[in-house]
């Protein structure tokens, strides 16, 4: 039975995170606190509910059946509290500041045009932008350091999204292999193209492992293990490194290649980058966030229609 004092939502949040992450240390790291604080707050929650919420599990602890049940309620309660706090009413004009973490291509091609549009249509909506690769952006989202994450994965390296998050698909882009523009550069299936460069050095992203996963998958299909030697985050730098003869690497087909570079299409299978707008379920109905997500989706739909 609940004590008359009720439950603090902060303690419910700690319990929900413990259910999701599995350890007090992980909860403390995500929420920026200490394991001692997590332990004390959940002990207080146990007293408030009159139920044993944790039990020993070797050197760690795990949720009891009562703890798991309360954690399920906590997710619902916290989402309701969040929606109530952010709800500005159906007639209200969207206003507020949205913290966005995302990769450079999406910020440049999708978000900046939306910001320009908002300046006229909804001047009370403001965006704060931080450039991050997907794993970094999702970590900020999980730790409440961002309201919206712009992320990507590849069809050959699909990302797993946490159940507490919702990913809205945006646009897609075909990728190929950037190589020096030499006579007799091959074309064909991905396997045939990769076979031609089996002895080359390979350039991968320095802040995300997805493209390396794609390269290793296609190389494996071609019967070899790629020699990954260089890492770079900037696509312009990747092109410069290819021009300098340092290796080959994945590049978007739509990119304008530097002099001395060819971007070879890859087929059977192709390589497709897929972009997403990701937000926490509890904030999806916040009017400014819903507005910006919708505008991003509309732009993506328009881009897809123009390409088809």
C-alpha positions as CSV (number, residue, x, y, z in Angstrom):
1,X,0.0,0.0,0.0
2,X,1.3,3.5,-0.8
3,X,2.1,5.8,2.1
4,X,0.1,9.0,2.3
5,X,3.1,11.1,1.1
6,X,2.9,9.6,-2.4
7,X,5.9,9.1,-4.7
8,X,8.3,11.5,-6.2
9,X,8.6,11.4,-10.0
10,X,12.4,11.6,-9.7
11,X,12.5,8.3,-7.8
12,X,10.2,6.7,-10.4
13,X,12.5,7.9,-13.1
14,X,15.5,6.2,-11.3
15,X,13.5,3.0,-11.0
16,X,12.5,3.1,-14.7
17,X,16.0,3.7,-15.8
18,X,17.3,0.8,-13.6
19,X,14.7,-1.5,-15.3
20,X,16.0,-0.3,-18.7
21,X,19.7,-0.3,-18.1
22,X,20.1,-3.1,-15.5
23,X,22.6,-1.6,-13.1
24,X,22.8,1.3,-10.7
25,X,26.2,2.4,-12.2
26,X,24.6,2.7,-15.6
27,X,21.7,4.7,-14.2
28,X,24.1,7.0,-12.4
29,X,26.2,7.6,-15.5
30,X,23.2,8.3,-17.7
31,X,21.5,10.7,-15.2
32,X,24.7,12.4,-14.0
33,X,24.4,11.3,-10.3
34,X,26.1,8.7,-8.1
35,X,25.3,5.1,-7.4
36,X,24.8,5.9,-3.7
37,X,22.1,8.5,-4.6
38,X,20.4,6.0,-6.9
39,X,20.4,3.3,-4.1
40,X,19.2,5.8,-1.5
41,X,16.4,7.1,-3.7
42,X,15.1,3.6,-4.7
43,X,15.3,2.6,-1.0
44,X,13.1,5.6,-0.2
45,X,10.7,4.6,-3.0
46,X,10.5,1.1,-1.5
47,X,9.5,2.6,1.9
48,X,6.9,4.8,0.2
49,X,5.3,1.9,-1.6
50,X,5.7,-0.6,1.3
51,X,7.1,-3.1,-1.2
52,X,10.5,-4.7,-1.6
53,X,11.7,-3.4,-5.0
54,X,15.2,-4.9,-5.2
55,X,16.8,-8.2,-4.4
56,X,20.5,-9.4,-4.4
57,X,21.8,-10.9,-7.7
58,X,25.4,-11.9,-7.0
59,X,27.3,-8.7,-6.5
60,X,24.6,-6.7,-8.1
61,X,20.9,-6.2,-7.5
62,X,17.8,-6.9,-9.7
63,X,14.2,-5.8,-9.6
64,X,11.7,-8.0,-7.7
65,X,8.4,-8.8,-9.4
66,X,6.9,-5.8,-7.5
67,X,9.8,-3.7,-8.7
68,X,9.3,-4.7,-12.3
69,X,5.6,-3.9,-12.1
70,X,6.2,-0.5,-10.5
71,X,8.8,0.2,-13.2
72,X,6.1,-0.4,-15.9
73,X,3.8,2.0,-14.1
74,X,6.6,4.5,-13.8
75,X,7.1,4.6,-17.6
76,X,3.4,5.5,-18.0
77,X,3.4,7.9,-15.1
78,X,6.5,9.8,-16.3
79,X,5.2,10.0,-19.9
80,X,1.9,11.5,-18.6
81,X,3.7,13.9,-16.3
82,X,6.0,15.0,-19.2
83,X,3.0,15.5,-21.6
84,X,1.1,17.4,-19.0
85,X,4.1,19.7,-18.4
86,X,4.7,20.3,-22.1
87,X,1.1,20.6,-23.1
88,X,0.5,24.2,-24.1
89,X,-3.1,23.6,-25.2
90,X,-4.5,22.9,-28.7
91,X,-5.1,26.5,-29.6
92,X,-1.7,27.8,-28.4
93,X,0.9,28.8,-30.9
94,X,4.0,26.6,-30.7
95,X,6.8,28.3,-28.8
96,X,9.9,27.3,-27.0
97,X,13.5,26.2,-27.6
98,X,14.2,22.8,-29.1
99,X,17.7,21.4,-28.5
100,X,18.8,19.4,-31.6
101,X,21.7,17.1,-31.9
102,X,22.4,15.7,-35.3
103,X,24.8,14.8,-38.1
104,X,26.1,17.6,-40.4
105,X,24.4,16.5,-43.6
106,X,21.0,16.5,-42.0
107,X,21.6,19.8,-40.3
108,X,22.8,21.5,-43.5
109,X,20.3,20.0,-45.9
110,X,17.2,19.6,-43.8
111,X,17.3,21.5,-40.6
112,X,18.7,24.9,-41.7
113,X,15.9,25.3,-44.3
114,X,13.4,24.5,-41.7
115,X,14.9,27.2,-39.4
116,X,14.6,29.7,-42.2
117,X,10.9,28.8,-42.6
118,X,10.2,29.0,-38.9
119,X,11.6,32.5,-38.7
120,X,8.6,33.6,-40.7
121,X,5.9,31.1,-39.8
122,X,6.6,30.5,-36.1
123,X,9.1,33.1,-34.8
124,X,8.6,32.0,-31.2
125,X,10.1,28.6,-31.9
126,X,13.9,28.5,-31.5
127,X,16.4,25.8,-32.2
128,X,19.8,25.2,-30.5
129,X,22.0,23.0,-32.7
130,X,24.9,20.6,-31.8
131,X,26.6,18.6,-34.5
132,X,27.0,14.9,-33.4
133,X,27.2,11.5,-34.9
134,X,24.2,9.2,-34.2
135,X,25.5,7.4,-31.1
136,X,26.5,10.8,-29.5
137,X,23.1,12.3,-30.4
138,X,21.2,9.4,-29.0
139,X,23.2,9.6,-25.8
140,X,22.3,13.2,-25.4
141,X,18.6,12.4,-26.0
142,X,18.7,9.6,-23.4
143,X,20.4,11.9,-20.9
144,X,17.9,14.8,-21.6
145,X,20.7,16.8,-23.2
146,X,18.7,17.1,-26.4
147,X,15.0,17.1,-27.4
148,X,15.5,15.9,-31.0
149,X,18.2,13.7,-32.6
150,X,18.9,13.6,-36.3
151,X,20.5,10.2,-36.9
152,X,21.2,7.7,-39.7
153,X,22.0,4.1,-40.3
154,X,22.6,2.0,-43.4
155,X,20.5,-0.7,-44.9
156,X,23.5,-3.1,-44.4
157,X,24.1,-1.8,-40.8
158,X,20.6,-1.2,-39.3
159,X,20.5,0.7,-36.0
160,X,18.5,-0.6,-32.9
161,X,16.3,2.1,-31.4
162,X,15.6,2.1,-27.7
163,X,11.9,1.4,-27.0
164,X,11.6,4.7,-25.1
165,X,12.4,6.5,-28.3
166,X,10.5,7.0,-31.6
167,X,12.3,7.3,-34.9
168,X,10.5,9.1,-37.8
169,X,12.0,8.1,-41.1
170,X,13.2,11.1,-43.2
171,X,15.2,10.8,-46.5
172,X,17.4,8.2,-47.9
173,X,20.6,8.5,-50.1
174,X,22.5,6.0,-52.2
175,X,26.2,5.6,-51.4
176,X,29.0,4.3,-53.6
177,X,32.7,3.6,-53.4
178,X,35.0,6.6,-53.8
179,X,38.2,5.6,-55.7
180,X,41.0,7.3,-57.6
181,X,39.8,8.0,-61.2
182,X,42.2,5.6,-62.9
183,X,41.8,4.1,-66.4
184,X,39.8,0.9,-66.4
185,X,38.0,1.6,-63.1
186,X,35.5,-1.3,-62.7
187,X,31.8,-1.2,-62.5
188,X,29.4,-4.0,-61.6
189,X,27.9,-5.4,-58.4
190,X,29.2,-4.4,-55.0
191,X,31.0,-7.7,-54.8
192,X,32.8,-7.1,-58.1
193,X,33.7,-3.6,-57.3
194,X,35.1,-4.5,-53.8
195,X,37.1,-7.4,-55.3
196,X,38.9,-4.9,-57.5
197,X,40.1,-3.0,-54.4
198,X,40.8,-5.9,-52.1
199,X,44.5,-4.9,-51.7
200,X,43.7,-1.2,-51.1
201,X,43.7,0.7,-47.8
202,X,40.3,1.6,-46.6
203,X,39.1,4.9,-45.0
204,X,36.3,4.8,-42.5
205,X,34.4,7.3,-40.2
206,X,36.3,8.3,-37.1
207,X,33.2,8.8,-34.9
208,X,30.8,6.2,-36.2
209,X,31.3,2.5,-36.9
210,X,28.3,2.0,-39.3
211,X,30.2,2.6,-42.5
212,X,33.0,0.3,-41.4
213,X,30.4,-2.4,-40.7
214,X,29.1,-1.9,-44.3
215,X,32.6,-2.1,-45.7
216,X,33.4,-5.3,-43.8
217,X,30.1,-6.9,-44.8
218,X,30.6,-6.3,-48.5
219,X,34.3,-7.2,-48.3
220,X,33.3,-10.5,-46.7
221,X,30.9,-11.2,-49.5
222,X,33.8,-10.6,-51.9
223,X,36.0,-13.0,-49.9
224,X,38.5,-10.8,-48.2
225,X,39.1,-8.8,-45.0
226,X,39.6,-5.0,-45.7
227,X,42.7,-3.3,-44.4
228,X,41.2,-0.4,-42.5
229,X,44.0,2.1,-42.0
230,X,42.6,5.7,-42.0
231,X,39.7,7.4,-40.2
232,X,38.0,10.7,-41.0
233,X,34.7,12.3,-40.0
234,X,34.6,14.9,-42.8
235,X,33.5,13.7,-46.2
236,X,35.5,16.4,-47.8
237,X,38.6,15.1,-46.0
238,X,37.8,11.6,-47.1
239,X,37.9,12.9,-50.7
240,X,41.2,14.6,-50.1
241,X,42.6,11.4,-48.7
242,X,41.5,9.4,-51.7
243,X,43.0,12.0,-54.0
244,X,46.3,11.8,-52.1
245,X,46.3,8.0,-52.7
246,X,45.7,7.0,-49.1
247,X,42.9,4.6,-49.9
248,X,39.3,4.2,-50.8
249,X,36.1,4.8,-48.9
250,X,32.3,5.1,-49.0
251,X,30.8,8.4,-50.3
252,X,27.3,9.5,-51.2
253,X,26.5,9.0,-54.9
254,X,25.0,12.6,-55.1
255,X,28.3,14.1,-53.9
256,X,30.3,16.2,-56.4
257,X,33.6,14.3,-56.6
258,X,36.8,16.1,-56.4
259,X,39.1,16.2,-59.4
260,X,40.7,12.8,-59.7
261,X,38.0,10.8,-57.9
262,X,35.2,8.6,-59.2
263,X,32.3,7.4,-57.0
264,X,31.4,3.9,-58.2
265,X,27.7,2.8,-57.8
266,X,27.2,-0.4,-55.7
267,X,24.5,-2.8,-56.6
268,X,23.2,-6.3,-55.5
269,X,23.3,-5.2,-52.7
270,X,23.2,-1.5,-52.9
271,X,24.3,0.8,-50.0
272,X,21.6,3.1,-48.7
273,X,21.9,5.7,-45.9
274,X,18.6,6.2,-44.0
275,X,18.1,9.3,-41.9
276,X,15.7,9.7,-39.0
277,X,14.3,12.3,-36.6
278,X,14.3,10.7,-33.1
279,X,12.5,11.9,-30.0
280,X,11.5,10.5,-26.6
281,X,7.9,9.2,-26.5
282,X,7.0,11.5,-23.6
283,X,7.8,14.6,-25.7
284,X,6.2,13.7,-29.0
285,X,3.1,15.8,-28.3
286,X,5.1,19.0,-27.4
287,X,3.8,21.4,-30.0
288,X,7.2,22.9,-31.1
289,X,8.8,19.4,-31.4
290,X,5.8,18.1,-33.3
291,X,5.9,21.1,-35.6
292,X,9.6,20.7,-36.4
293,X,9.4,17.0,-36.9
294,X,6.5,17.5,-39.3
295,X,8.4,20.1,-41.3
296,X,11.4,17.8,-41.6
297,X,9.1,15.0,-42.7
298,X,7.4,17.2,-45.3
299,X,10.8,18.3,-46.7
300,X,11.9,14.6,-46.9
301,X,8.6,13.7,-48.7
302,X,9.1,16.6,-51.2
303,X,12.7,15.5,-51.8
304,X,11.6,11.9,-52.4
305,X,8.9,13.0,-54.8
306,X,11.4,15.1,-56.7
307,X,13.8,12.2,-57.1
308,X,11.1,9.7,-58.2
